[in-house]
Amino acid sequence: MYTFDVGTLYIVATPIGNLSDMTLRAIEVLKMVSLIACEDTRRTLQLLNHLGIKSRLVSVRSHNEASSAPKIIDALGKGLDVAYASDAGTPGVSDPGAVLVRMAREAGFSVVPVPGVSAFAALVSVAGGMDKTVVFEGFLSPKPGRRRARLRELLETEAAFVLYESPFRALKLAEDLADLDSERYVCVGREMTKLHEEFIVGSAGEIRAELAARDKQLGEFAVYVSGKKSGKLLQ
């Protein structure tokens, strides 16, 4: 039986690299809640230790989100406020969180966003794109045929789009983009907000040449690709 004083679920954005990007409100919420659900307890514990916060942690990962969510719902029903944080950035944006949010809402609990860092928003802010519409696609399929087919569909739209990619497939993505439209304007963000942050801007063909010239690809990649109409470089 739930108490009358039910809890609130806070969805907390965390830094994607630079810990100074943690917002004051996010810190206050993490200090205030009784329980912190997170994607990886080890990663979140490092952040909490840096902030001097001690709290009970429970794992809610992508592969166990549906089975772990009832524990969070039960805590909310007992009047406990709970925060959810993914490993980095904003939960639900190519990260777990959506299942927990939906289940909490369906159970009648308030879900409150505590906004902050997002690799998607960070890249768009410095991409120099002039597109009215930007589609967030996240990670494409690792299967070559399916990935290339979806990429072709995205390139045919009027909208710009943002992809995430691992260092293991970054060059292959650049090759596919260049093969499909070598003149399309692209901005690649690598290791954003971290020590070796880098932005590579140019046509898809130029991006392919730049990455191909490197011995290996390091870090996490976010890729902004302009839409069909605005996709050529400014002269």
C-alpha positions in Angstrom: 0.0 0.0 0.0 1.5 3.4 -1.1 1.6 6.2 1.4 -0.3 9.5 0.7 3.0 11.4 0.3 4.3 9.8 -3.0 7.7 10.5 -4.5 8.8 12.3 -7.6 11.1 10.9 -10.3 13.8 13.4 -11.5 15.5 12.8 -14.8 18.9 14.3 -14.4 21.3 15.2 -17.2 25.0 14.6 -16.3 28.3 15.8 -18.0 29.5 14.1 -21.2 33.1 14.8 -20.2 33.9 18.0 -18.4 32.5 17.6 -14.8 32.2 21.4 -14.5 29.2 21.1 -16.9 27.1 19.7 -14.0 24.4 22.2 -13.3 23.7 23.6 -9.8 20.2 22.3 -9.9 21.3 18.8 -10.8 23.7 18.7 -7.9 20.9 19.9 -5.5 18.6 17.2 -6.8 21.2 14.4 -6.4 21.8 15.6 -2.9 18.1 15.7 -2.0 16.8 12.4 -3.4 16.7 9.2 -1.4 17.7 7.0 -4.2 19.7 7.4 -7.5 18.9 5.0 -10.3 21.6 4.9 -13.0 22.8 3.2 -16.1 26.2 2.1 -14.5 26.7 2.4 -10.8 30.4 2.6 -11.2 30.3 5.6 -13.5 27.7 7.4 -11.4 29.6 6.7 -8.2 32.7 8.4 -9.7 30.6 11.5 -10.4 29.0 11.4 -6.9 32.4 11.1 -5.2 33.6 14.1 -7.2 30.6 16.1 -5.9 30.8 14.7 -2.4 27.4 13.1 -2.5 26.6 9.9 -0.7 23.4 8.1 -1.8 22.0 4.7 -2.4 22.5 3.6 -6.0 20.5 1.0 -8.1 21.3 -0.1 -11.6 18.7 0.5 -14.3 20.4 -0.3 -17.6 19.0 -0.7 -21.1 18.9 -4.5 -20.9 17.1 -4.6 -17.5 15.2 -1.3 -17.5 11.7 -2.9 -17.7 12.5 -5.5 -15.0 14.3 -2.9 -12.7 11.7 -0.2 -13.1 9.2 -1.8 -10.6 11.7 -1.3 -7.8 11.8 2.4 -8.6 8.0 2.6 -8.8 7.8 0.9 -5.4 10.2 3.4 -3.9 8.2 6.3 -5.4 5.0 4.8 -3.9 6.7 4.8 -0.5 7.2 8.5 -0.7 10.9 8.4 -1.8 12.1 10.9 -4.3 14.3 9.2 -7.0 16.7 10.6 -9.5 17.7 8.8 -12.7 21.0 9.5 -14.5 22.5 7.7 -17.5 26.3 7.4 -17.9 26.6 10.7 -19.6 24.3 13.4 -21.1 20.6 13.4 -21.0 18.7 10.1 -20.3 16.4 9.0 -23.1 18.6 10.5 -25.8 20.3 7.3 -27.2 20.4 6.3 -23.5 18.1 4.3 -21.2 15.4 6.2 -19.4 12.3 6.2 -21.6 10.9 2.9 -20.3 11.3 4.0 -16.7 9.7 7.4 -17.4 6.7 5.8 -19.1 6.1 3.3 -16.3 6.4 5.9 -13.6 3.9 8.1 -15.4 1.5 5.3 -16.0 1.7 4.5 -12.3 0.6 8.1 -11.5 3.9 9.6 -10.4 5.3 13.0 -11.4 8.3 13.0 -13.7 10.5 16.1 -13.6 13.3 16.9 -16.1 16.5 18.4 -14.7 18.1 19.5 -18.0 21.7 19.9 -18.8 24.3 18.5 -21.1 23.3 16.7 -24.3 25.9 15.8 -27.0 23.1 16.4 -29.6 22.5 20.0 -28.5 26.2 20.7 -28.0 27.0 19.6 -31.5 24.2 21.5 -33.1 25.2 24.7 -31.3 28.7 24.7 -33.0 27.9 22.9 -36.3 27.1 26.1 -38.2 24.2 24.4 -39.9 21.5 26.5 -41.4 18.7 24.0 -41.4 15.3 24.7 -39.9 14.7 21.0 -39.1 17.3 18.8 -37.4 16.5 15.1 -36.9 18.2 13.1 -34.1 18.9 9.7 -35.5 21.5 8.5 -32.9 23.3 5.3 -33.7 22.7 3.6 -37.0 22.6 -0.1 -37.4 26.0 -1.8 -37.3 24.9 -4.0 -40.3 26.5 -2.4 -43.4 23.5 -2.8 -45.7 20.9 -1.6 -43.3 23.2 1.4 -42.2 23.8 2.5 -45.7 20.1 2.2 -46.7 19.1 4.4 -43.7 21.8 6.9 -44.5 20.5 7.2 -48.0 17.0 7.8 -46.8 18.2 10.5 -44.4 20.3 12.2 -47.1 17.2 12.5 -49.3 15.2 14.5 -46.8 15.2 18.3 -46.4 16.2 18.0 -42.8 19.7 17.9 -41.3 20.4 15.0 -39.0 22.7 14.1 -36.1 24.3 10.7 -35.7 26.3 9.1 -32.9 29.1 6.7 -33.8 31.8 4.7 -32.0 35.5 5.1 -33.0 35.4 1.6 -34.5 32.9 2.6 -37.2 33.6 6.3 -37.6 35.7 6.0 -40.7 33.2 3.6 -42.3 30.4 6.1 -41.7 32.5 8.9 -43.3 33.1 6.6 -46.3 29.4 5.9 -46.7 28.5 9.6 -46.5 31.2 10.5 -49.0 30.1 7.8 -51.4 26.4 8.9 -51.2 27.0 12.7 -51.3 30.6 13.8 -51.2 29.7 17.5 -51.2 27.3 17.4 -48.2 28.3 19.7 -45.4 29.3 17.8 -42.2 30.5 18.7 -38.8 32.1 16.0 -36.6 32.5 16.5 -32.9 35.0 14.1 -31.3 35.5 13.8 -27.5 33.3 16.8 -26.9 34.0 18.8 -23.6 36.9 16.4 -22.9 40.7 17.1 -22.9 41.1 16.2 -26.6 37.9 17.8 -27.9 38.0 18.3 -31.6 35.6 19.5 -34.3 36.2 18.6 -38.0 34.2 20.6 -40.5 34.0 20.3 -44.3 32.3 18.3 -47.1 31.7 14.6 -46.6 34.6 13.9 -49.0 36.9 16.1 -46.9 35.9 14.4 -43.7 36.5 11.0 -45.2 40.0 12.1 -46.3 40.8 13.5 -42.9 39.8 10.5 -41.0 41.4 8.1 -43.4 44.7 9.9 -43.0 44.8 9.0 -39.3 46.4 5.9 -37.9 43.3 5.2 -35.8 40.1 6.8 -34.6 39.9 7.7 -30.9 37.0 8.8 -28.7 33.2 9.1 -29.2 31.9 10.8 -32.3 28.8 12.9 -32.9 28.1 13.8 -36.6 26.0 16.7 -37.9 25.0 16.3 -41.6 23.2 19.2 -43.3 19.9 18.8 -45.1 19.6 18.3 -48.9 18.8 22.0 -49.7 21.4 23.6 -47.4 24.0 20.8 -47.6 26.6 22.5 -49.8 29.5 24.4 -48.3 29.4 28.2 -48.4 31.6 29.6 -51.1 
